[in-house]
Amino acid sequence: MLNGRSLKLICLCAGIGWLPHASFAQQPLTNGKSVQQFIEKAYPDLFRLYQDLHQHPELSFQEINTAAKIADQLKSLGYTVTEKVGGNGVVGVLKNGKGPTVLIRTDLDGLPVLEETGLPYASKALGKADDGKEVPVMHACGHDVHMTVFTGVARTLAQFKNNWRGTVVLIGQPAEERSGGAKAMLKEGLFTKFPKPDYAVALHNHAALAAGTVGYTEGNIMANVDAVEITIKGVGGHGAVPDKAKDPIVLASQIVLALQTIVSREISPLQPAVVTVGSFHGGASYNIIPEEVKLQLTLRSYSDEVRNLTIASIKRICEGMAKAAGMPDSSMPVVTVRDQFNPFTYNDITLTRRMVSSFKKVLGSGKVVDTPPSMVGEDFAFYGRTEHKVPISLFWLGTAEPKKVAESKESGTALPGLHSGKFAPVPEPTIKTGVLTMATAVMDLLKER
């Protein structure tokens, strides 16, 4: 007898042609073309899923419906699924005999960005920010692509079980954009309650790589990321008599300039680092000196030593500048490092080379690009920093029209990037390439050597 949820699941699967095992006679993998042919047939269903995910994004820590969709997809394919792991996290496990264990991650969350792509399936979704205000929501970082590829890989691995041995652990991770989902899933026992991976792999959209290509980086690929808030105190007063006040706007301006010397004069030129003041808020009227100013910074680096030095230098400079301005010890600036830290992402070199070999096998060498490290961040890094020391590797998935990439290089005009309201991946080659490369690489990792 079927309960309501079971009936709903069967209807959902039947509606998109994914009824569990209905067409899942285990296919022998005679060559890469077998997987490619399977993906070609699966693509219309995947595109429908992509459109649905694109139109219904949810903010970090709010991915309830998105997580349920991903869980239902995995259940329909025969995975053992656990929901609400570390909040809205999803874990699907498929065991297939003795062999390695590979973890595949997708992220689930969208961003508070207004979509301006003009696509017929553009997001019109709204969400609630932390302050309760209604904001537009968009998959401006392309997590809808990640989830669609993830689902296609899950389907491919289930279809070609005769060609690999071991265990796959597929996780849908919440709150990547806010940096919290990976930590929450690990804290809830991802590596203890579920099979501990021998490898952890993921992919991420790349706005400047052509669709149909992938990029890889050995070693450091993404940076440490810290969010810092500084509250600079002053003594308010009338704008006409500044000598009777202690102007925090002037002090904050001096601090902003002084912070630029951290990278240029305190950190080795051979070490990458970024100190960016992204927000400066102070004052309410043209003739009033305010009581305080608030700054928000993002910090980027590629080592724990540089990260720690940068934070210590910020605190020293803020205090020193405040004392020079005549502020008492009781009114020193308050420097807060928010709990949104992402460690630098280090791609295990051996694992990355094995994956690149798989990519070249199915795409050809010309479509596998060696990409330089980036100063963006990703909380995928946490999966490689536990006591288990799991080798991890994340690769880039091209999303842009090849013609536009060529025009961009020729003109020097950048294409719309990640987190832009105009970011619009080209779905078909992007999704097909993502499924093909990830599924092939994982199956190769699960073959005995």
N, C-alpha and C positions, 0 to 999 in steps of 0.2 A: 504494500500500500504506500502511495506517495504522499509525503507531506507537501505543504505549500512551497517550501524552498526548493525541494527536489523537482517539483513540477515546473517551477519557474526556471530552474537551471536547464532542464531538458528543452523547454521552449526556447530559451536563449541560445543554446547550442544548435538546435535544429534551425533556428532563424539565421544563423551565420554558417551553417554547414559544418559544424565541429562536433557532431554527436560523438561521445566517447567511443573510440575504437571502431566506429561504424565502417570506416574505410582504412583501418590501421593494420592491414596485413603487413607484417614486418618486412620491409623491403631490403633486399641485399644491396649493399653499397658497392656497385661494380666500379664506379668512378665518380669524380666530382659532378658529372653531368646529372647523375641520379638526384643528388641533393638540389641542384639548380632547377631541374624539372619539377621537383616537388614544391619548391618555393614559388615557382611561376604559377602553379595551380593554386597555391595557398594565398597568393597576393591579394585577390579581390576581397577575401575575408579580412585579411590584415588591414587593408585600406579602410574598410568600413569601421574596424575597431579604432584605427588611427583617427578618423574623423570624429568618432564619438568621444574619444579621450581629448582631442583638441578642443572640442566645443564645450567640454565640461571639466575644466581644470579646477583644482582646489588648492588653497594655500597650505603652507607648511603646518603640520600638526592638525590639519583639518581634512585629511585625505580619506575620509570614511567611505564615500561612494567609489572613489578610484580604487582603493584597496580591495573592496568587495568585487569589483569587476575583474581585477587581476587574479584574485583568489578563485573566482568562478572559472576563469579560463584554465588555470592549472588543474582544478578538480576535474574538469571535463576531459582532460588528457590523461587522467589516471595518477596524478601526483598526490602524495599524502600532504595535505595542506593544513597549516596552523595559522590562524589569524590573530591579530592584535598582539603581535610580538613587539615590545618596545613602543607601544602606542598603536599606530595604524600599520605596523609592519606585517608582511606576509612571508611565510616560508613554505616552499614546496619542495618535497623530497621525492626523488625517483631512484630506487635501488635496482641495480641490474648486475648482480653477481659481484665477485671479488675483483677489486681494482682500486684505483685512486678515487679521491673525492674532489670534485670541482665545484666551487661556489660561483654563481653568476648573479650579479646584482643589477637591478634597475632602480632608479629613483622615481618617486610618485608625484611630487609636489609641483605646483605652478608658482607664478610670481605676481605681485600686485602691479601689473603693467596693462595698459590699455592697448588692445590689439589694433594695429593700423595697416594690416596686410591687404585688406580688401578681398580676401579669399571668401568663396561662397560658404565655407564651413568655419569662418572666423568665430572666435570665442566672444560671446556677449555676457559671459558669466560675471557675477559679482560675489565678493566675499567680505568678511569682516576682519579688519585689521585688529591688532592688539588693543588699540584705543577705542574699539567699538565702531569706528567709522567704516562706511561701506566703500569698497574699492573695486575697480575692475581687476579681473584675474585672467592671466594668459600663460600658456606654456611657452614663455619667451626664451627659455633655455632648452627647449626641445625635449623635455622629459616624456612627452607623448610619443616621440619617435623612439626613445629608449624603451618604453613599455611595449610598444608594438613589435620592435625587434626582439625583445625579451620573450614575448609570447610566441613569435615565429620560431625562435630557437627552441623553446620548450616543446613546441609541436614537432619540430624536426628531430630532436633527440628521442622523443617517444616513437616516432615513425621508424627510425633507423636503429632501434635497440640491438639488432643483431650485429651491429658493427662496432660496439663499444662495450666495455665492462667496467663496472665501478658504480659510483653514486654521484648524482648531480643534486646540488642544493640551490634552488632558485629563490632569491629573496627580492621582494618589493619593499624598498626602504623609504620611509617617510622622511620629511624635513631635511632634505639635503641642502636646500637653499639657505636654511637658517642654521645649519650645522647642529644637529642634535639627534637625528635619526639613527645614524650608525652607532653612536655611543649608547643610545637607548637600547638598540637591538642586542649589542654585545653585552650590556649590563644585565639584560634579561636572560642571558644564557645561550646566545646564538651558537657559540662554539662548544657548549657543553650539553645542552638539551637536544641538539641536532648534530648530525655527523660533522666532525671537525674537518675542514677542507685541507687538502694538500696544496691546492692552488685557489686563488680568488681572482676573478676576471670581470671586467666591465668595459663599456665603451661610452664615448661622449661625442655629441655633435660638434662639428667644427664648421663655423660659418664661412670660412675662406677657402676650404678645400672643396674640390669639385665632387658632386655626387657621383658615385661609382668608384671612388677611391677611398683608401683608409690611410691614416698616418700613425706612426709609432715613434716612441722616444725611449731609448734605453737609459735606465737610471732615473735621475730627477726629471719629472715631467710637469709637476705643479707645485706651487709654493706654500709655505706656511701662510696662514691668513689669521690676522687678529683684528678685532673691532675694539677701538679705544674711545672712551668718552672723557673729555676734560671740562671740568667746571671751573671757570676763572672768576674769582670774586673781586669786587671792587667796593667803592663807596659812591652811592648814587648822588645826583645833584642836578642843578640847573645847567643847561648847556652854555649859558652865558657867563657862568662863573666856574670854569673847570678847575680853578685853583682850590676850590672848596671841596672838591671830590677826588676820588681815585678812579680814573676812567678804565674800566675793564675792557672796553673795546680797543683802546690803544694798546693795553698790555697784551690782549689776545692777538692783536695784529703782529706785535713784536715776537710773540711766541711762535706764531705760524712761520714767520721768516727764519727764526732761529732753528726750528725743527728741521729745516732743509739742510742744515750743516751736518746732521747725523749721518746721512748717506754719503755726502760729499767729503766729509772730513774725519769721521770716526770709524767708518767701516772700510775694510780693505777694498780697493778698486776691483779686486778679483772675485769679490763676493756680491752676488745680486741682492738688492734690497730696495724697498719702496716705502716711503712715508708720505701718504696723501691725506691732506685735510679735505674731507668731502662735504663738511657741513659747518657753517659758522652762524650761530644765532645769538643775537644780542640786541636789546633795545626795542622800544615800542613807539618812539616819536622822535622827530627831528631835533627837539630842543631839550631832551631829557637824557642825562647820563645814567645808564642802568646800574643795577646792583651786581649783575653777573652776566657772563657770556658762556655759552656752551659750544664746544667744538666736538666733532666726530671725525675719527681718523680710521683709515684702513692701513695696516702694516703688512708687508710681504717680505719673505726671506726664504732662503734655502738651507738653513741650518738652525739647530736649536741655539747655538752660540750667538749667531747674529740676531735671532729673535730676542733673546734675553738682553743683549747689549742695547738693542733699539728701545725696548721698553724702559730699561734703567735710565737711558739717556733722556728720554722724554720726561720722566719724572724729575731728573736733575735740572734740566733746562727750565721746566715750568716753575720749580721752586726758586731757582736762581734769578729768573727774570722777575718774579713776584717780589722777591726781597729787594732787588734793584729799584723796583717801582715804589718801595716804601711800605709794602703790605706787611702787617704783623704776622707772627707765626700762626696765630689762630685763624688766619684768612688765606692760607696757602692754597694754590690750585689743587683740586681733587682729580686724580688720574685713575680711571676705572677701566680695567681690561675686562671686557665682557666675556661671558662664557659661550663664545661662538668660535673658539679657536679650531682651526683646521691645521693639522700638521702637514708638512710637505709630503707629496706623493712620490714615492720611489718605486719605479718599475723594476722588478727583479730582472736582471739582465738575461739570465739563462731562460727563464720563462718567456720573456718578451721575444727572444730569438726563436724559440720554438713556435710561438704564435705567428711571427712574421713569416716563417717558413710555410706555415699553413696558408696564410693570406696569399703569398706569392703563387702557391700551387693552384689556387682557384681564380685569382684575379690577374696573375701575371705581374712581373716585377715593376712594370711601368705604372701600375696603379697602387703601389704600396710605397708611401712617401715617408722618408726620414724627416720628422718635424722637430724643430728646436723646442727647448723647455719654455714654459709659459709662467707668468706671474699670477695667473688665476688660481683658484683653490678648489678643493674637492674633499669631502669627508670620507671618500672611499679609502683614503690613506689609513684610517683607523683599523681597518681589517688586517693590515700588515704590521701593526704596532702592538699587538697583544703579546702575552708571554708565549703564545704558540708560534710566533714568528712565521706566519703564513706568507709565502711568496705571492705578491700581487702584481697585476699588470692591467693598465687601462690604455685603450687605444682610441684614436680619433676617427670619427666617421664623417666623411665628406657629405655636405648637404646642399651645396650651391650649384646652380646651372653652370656647366663647364664654360659656356660662352660668356657668361657674366664674370666668371673668375678671370678669364683671359682679358676681358675688357677692363676689369678692375686693375690688373697688373699693368696694363698698357697705360691707363689714364692716371693711376695713382690714387684713384677714388675708392675708399673702402666700401665694401658691401655691408649691409645691415648686420650687426653683430649679435651675439648672444645677449639676452636681456634687453633687446630693442623691441619696441612694439611693431617694427617692420620685419622682424626675422621670420622668414617663411621658407622652411626646407622644401626641397623638391621631393615629394614623397616616394615615387616609385623606385628610382634607382637607389635612393638612400636606404629605404627599408629592405629592399632585396639584398643589397650589398651587406648591410648590417647582419641580416640573418645568415647569409651564406658564410661570411667570414667568421662570425662568432661560433656558429654551429660546427663548422669544419675544424676550427681551432680546438674547441672543447672535445670533439670526438677524437682528434689526434692526441690530445692529452690523456684521454681515457683508453688509448690503445697500449697494450703492453709492449715494452721495448726490449 
